[in-house]
Amino acid sequence: MLLRAPARRRARAGAGPSNWLLAPALAFFGIFSIGPLLGVLVLSFMQWDGLGTPQWAGGGNWVSVLENPVSRQAMWLTVKLTLLSYAVQFPLSLLLGVFMAGHQRYREFLSVLYFLPMLFSAAAIGIAFKALLDPNFGLSQAFDAAVLRQDWLGRPDLAFYVVVVVISWSFIPFHSLLYQAGVRQIPQSMYEAATLDGAGTVRKFFSITLPQLKYTIVTSSTLMLVGSLTYFDLVFSLTGGGPGTATRILPLDMYLTGFRSNQMGEASVLAVILVAVGLTLALGLQRLTGADKMESQAEGA
Amino acid sequence: MTTDRTRRPAPALWTPFSRRSLSRIALVGAAALTLAGCGGGAQPGQADGATAWTLTGGAEETFRTSFQEWNDAHAEEPITAEYFANDAFKEKIRTSVGSGNAPTLIYNWGGDNLESYVENGNVVELTGKIPGMEERALDSVLETGTVDGKLYAVPNNNTQPVILYYNTKLFEQAGVKVPTTWEEMLDAVEAFKAEGVTPISVAGSSQWPYLMWIQYLTDRIGGPEVFQAIVDGEENAWSDPAITEALEKIQELVDAGGFGDAYGSVVADAGADVALVHTDQAAMMLHGSWVYSSFLTDAPEWTAEGNLGYTTFPEIEGGQGDPQNIVGNPANFWAVSADASEEEQQTAFEYLEQTNLDDTAVDTLFDAGLIPAVDGVEDKIAETEHPEYLDFAYSMVQDAPHFQLSWDQALPADQGQALLTNLSQVFAGEMTPEQFQTAMNGTL
């Protein structure tokens, strides 16, 4: 609505719109984001079971969380999950996105197929995969293939990779969509020039497509990395953190500590850690990649 | 905002302190506060009349019939009931009780959960207020609703002992005797493995089914005192030799292939463990008595053919515990919220006294193959559709010298959660009995 304001008026006032325009948004942000966040920070120094009155506990919760092997493992698992799912998602969604931006036969039909997982809710995906992976009544039964009859969610080593695969399956479509849009933005003239210079498909991909996608890659990577700190619903409905603690990542650990073990103080500590790590990661990525100084690359094309 | 407003030249928006913009901000702020205040949306504490939250599945039909019966007879003071899934309910109810928004009738499991409600004054005492109900309930069950000698909760559905179910067809085919001792259990496991049948079905993905094994084994080996010491918080109570032996026996059974090779992915929610038995893929299953009604609904023909057998947990040689002891959930309970208004509480008392677990409720429970937690209904069992099973289970409860409440309910929530996690690592072979005991001692 600011853009529609008459330019004449703006020139006479000699300044931008009043900062009061920010007030409603800030009020909402304050009440629904900053407020609860501060509440959680305070709660992280208190002992509370959700029923009685919170008692001051000082740094006790912080010490016990940092010493707790389960929480420590949760942190390590989150790091592992972040890196591993990034390693799977990034190349696949890039290639799929480039493919979807092309003009091949059946491309549209296939694109719709690739896109499907985005339409399902994470909880539904979790429950559906749980049923599919059932060793006795799931996939193995349907295809009559003994190879598929594994203890997918019951063996600690296997369950973690199953989680990585399912997460990738459900998030790759979104990122390929970003890449598809990114590729479509690349001026066709660049490819034409490269073709005249005798560049092949692979060369064009590495010398034109990839560099031109730089900012898309930064955006998508930030979403993937920071997003993986908040994977919750999918893992919760798929494994519930089990077997044992094999898939108990940080957000799950926070939830289970708070709402199953009724230790709100320690759960708040985990929440604060999550927020801090998430913010640091997002800001760090911006700095590292120079995305905060983003400018158009299409100049001169 | 509408496009109308954006098109209009709006000087008020330019000057920082105009009255209009301030009032607008105030309005938005007030709206936000109202939203924040509403929180979960529904506020049962302030709804019209008494409310009750209970669970889907199991005895759901009994609750529906019971509340219908009450509402038909008391149109002026109805009870509104809502139904939730088990896990979702457990998390929701605590937040609601803690924030003073509890329903009038609070569904619970007794144990530590009820104790913390009592400690925080969330529920009202029921001693002497509902004499008829106290009289009806099974005494051993009523015990679980008592805190420090005072009654705070009364049973509202079926009593749920854990029973060893088996597939009679598979036992006949393999020529195996139903195990009554641990040795016979191991022999049966060998025999079924040779036949290519999963000896025992267990829903490992859900974790809690594992509990039934350690509970029964510990009780048979060391008696109820072993776990009582843990509840009392005695130092190193988990290191009791009975627990060590129970854990060793579990791993012995796992190593012998007793649960097959993929039990960790079996989920109880969808009844996959039950299905393994009624599709003749597994021979035995240790499960709560409520599972009988799952067999009736999931595999009516198979059950009608008499393929489902049931027996008590095997004896263990040299064990201290009475082989008649049982574990499970004595029942579920109703407690009355202290946050409810006086009229609502009064409605709740009258409901508990007159309609809760009355004859109609007993009939609907029996029809579903469930065992009502009330005294003196032996005579009725003969007229039900499942006299043999109900007679077995009812007398099992009546004759039991000790009825152990499920450990995860008896212990404080954090200890219960640690127990489930560590136990599933024992079943997965990731933890030795000693590691388990050290970890659990740390929670005391």
Interface residues (C-beta under 8 A of the other chain):
Chain A: M1 R4 P6 R9 A13 P17 S18 N19 W20 L21 A23 P24 A27 F28 I31 F32 D49 G50 L51 G52 V70 K130 A131 L133 D134 P135 N136 F137 R149 Q150 D151 W152 L153 G154 R155 P156 A159 T239 G240 G241 G242 P243 G244 T245 R248 L256 F259 R260 S261 N262 Q263
Chain B: M1 R5 T6 R7 P9 L13 W14 T15 P16 S21 R24 I25 V28 G29 A32 L33 A36 K90 E91 R94 T95 V97 G98 S116 Y117 E119 N120 N122 G204 S205 Q207 D261 A262 Y263 G264 S265 V266 V267 A270 A272 A275 L276 Q281 P412 A413 D414 G416 Q417 A418 T421 N422 S424 Q425 A428 E430 M431
